[in-house]
Amino acid sequence: MKVGTVADAPVGYVDMCRRDRALCQEMGGARSTALEDLRAAPGGTQIASAPAPTGKPARLAFAAQGAAGVDGQAAAVYASGAIGGGARTAADPKDMLKLLDQTNKRVNRQIMQISDYDIYGQGERWARPVGRGKAQGDCEDIAIEKRIRLLEAGVDPRDMSLAVVYSTQWGLHTVLVVSLSKGDYVLDNLNSYVRRWDKTSYVWLRVQSKENADEWLSVRI
């Protein structure tokens, strides 16, 4: 995926970082003080630069929930250190694709897609899916959940980015993009299959920077 110039961070992402610093960091934010660096810009809001995170992700408080959502055999590949950190480009793409496929399908089954307006009474609110039993959330909530579960499986955070696209059928839409040696692949709540980003029918608008996840970039076709 070729990226271009710095773009405005999505309003929902900025609001999420204001409300929940911990979740903002889990989504790739490099520092807990990122909110103090939010600055107004003509036409929208941007997040100031911050150092990119390095190394393998630490275990998170929701380890049990995340591990329960991923196939044990596939996740073991990551726990062994074969994938993640500096070795991620040498990992078997089939193992990675298997994990991505399982995670995408499982989260899509477990979470009912409901609009933010129906859940919160507001137009846009980025958060983890909510509710007991069958959780509820919209596209960005589901993408957030997938990223968290892949982090728990040991996938390097530098290989994952949230992205905003445009669908002629659904309008603005948020997905998770995972970078492999063979290309960038999309985990999508509107599709059970993991696809290369350039094999989708979307218009790609903006994506988190790999060097600095607090920064969003335009996508060049």
C-alpha positions, 0 to 999 in steps of 0.5 A: 500500500502506497501512502501519501501526505499527512491526513486528518485523523478520523474524528472518532479516533480523536474522540476515542483518545480523549475518552480512553487513553489506554485504548488509544495506546492499544490502537497503536498510540505511542504515548499516553500524552498524545492527547496533549499533542492534539492540535486543531488544523483547518478542516479537521484535527490532527495528532502530533508526531510521536516515536513509533513503538518498538519490540514485541507487544507486552501481554495485555490485561485482557489476555484470557479474552483475546486468547480464547478468540484465536485458534491455539495452534495458529497462535502458538506460532506467534508465541514461539517468536517465529512471528513478531518483532524483527522476525516477522518478515521471515515468517510463513505467510500461510501461518499468518494468513491462517491466523488472520482468517480465523480471527476475522471470521470469529470476531465477525460471528461473535459481534453483532453489527449495530450503529453507534446511534443505536448503541450510544445515541450518537453518530460516531463513537470508537470503542471496543464492542459492548454488551453481555452475551453477543457483543455489539459494535459497528465497523470501527469497534469490530476492527478494534477488537480484531487488532486487540486479539491479534496483539494477544496472539503476538502479531507485531503492532507495527504490522497493523493499521486501522484504515478508513475507506469508502464503499459505494454501498455502505459509505464511510467504513473502517477496516483493519489492515495487516502487513505481510511479506506478500502485501497488505491484507484486510480484515473486514466485518463486511466480508468473511474472507481476508483479501489484499487491499488492492483486491477490494472494491473500496476507495481508500482514504486514509490509514495509520502510519506504520512509523507513527500510529498517531499519524494518519496518511492519505492512500495513493492508488 
